[in-house]
Amino acid sequence: MKMDKMLKQVQKMQAQMTLAQEALTNETVEGSSGGGMVVAKANGQGDVISISISKEVIDPNDAEMLEDLVLSAVRESIRLSRELAEKKLGGLTGGMSIPGLF
């Protein structure tokens, strides 16, 4: 009988995880660099959904600086997305580390 109860709990947790992961698709975080001159937005699934670049930072003679700013903003948005997912999903796992989840 205990196995049935445990199986039901696992199924319930799976359903909650699925709903939480779907909800993360609708949440966004922003990573920025250059004092906000470059902003990357990502959803809670870790997908970068937009990048905004201020015209003032575009210098055709210094493409490397712009590349660095974009890369930095994207990395920050992905880091924040992972933190958001951990925060939202971590409570459902009861502190268990599930490989591939975050």
N, C-alpha and C positions, 0 to 999 in steps of 0.2 A: 504494500500500500504506500509506503514511503516513496518508492520509485515513481509511482503515478503522480504523487504530489510534486516531486522534484521536476518531473517532466512538464507538468502544467506551469510551474514557475518559470522554467526555461522558455517555454513557448510564450508566456506573457512578456518576459523580458525581451524576447526577439521582436514581438509586435511593438513594444514601446520603443525599441531601438530603431526600427524601421520608420516609425512616425517621427521620431526625433531627427533622424538623418534627412528625411524629406523636408522637415521644417528648416533645417540648416541651409537648404537650397535658397530659401527666401530671405536669409539674413546676410547682411554685408558688413565688411570691415574695410577700412582704408589704411593703406600704408603710404607714407609720403617721404620725400627727400628734397633737399635744396630749400628748406624752409617752406615747403608746401608748393614749390614750383612744379614738381612732378607728383601726381597722385595716382596710385593704383588701387582699384577696388577689387575685392575677391568675395565670393560667397562662402558660406559656412562649409561647403564641400571642398574648398581649396582651389576653386576655379577662378582665375583672374577674369573679371567680366568687363573691366574698362581701365583705360589709362588716359589721364589728362596731363597735358604738357603746356605750361605757360609759355606764351610767345617770347617773353623776355629771356628765357633760358636757351632758346634755339640760336646757336651760333654755327653757321656752316663751316667755320674755320676750327671748331673745337667739337667735333662729333663725339669724341671719346668721353668728354665730360657729360654730355647728354646721355650717352649709353650707360655710364656709371650711375647717373641719377635714376634712370628708368629701372635698371637692375636692382638698385637699392630699394626703390619704392615697391617693386614687385615682390622682392624677398620679404619685406616688412608686411605686406598684405597677406602673404601666404603664412607667415609666422602667426599673425593675429588670427587668421582663419583657423589654424590648428588649435590655438588657445581657446577660441570660441567653441570649437567642436569638443575639445576636452572638457570644458566647463559644462556644456549642455549634455554630453553623453556620459561623462564620468560618474555622475550620480546614479545612472541606470546600471552601471556595471558593478556598483558597490566597491569601487576602488581596484577591481581586478584589471590587470593589464591584458587586453585582448589584442594580439598581433594583427596589424593591418587596419585597426579601427581608427587610430589617430595618425 
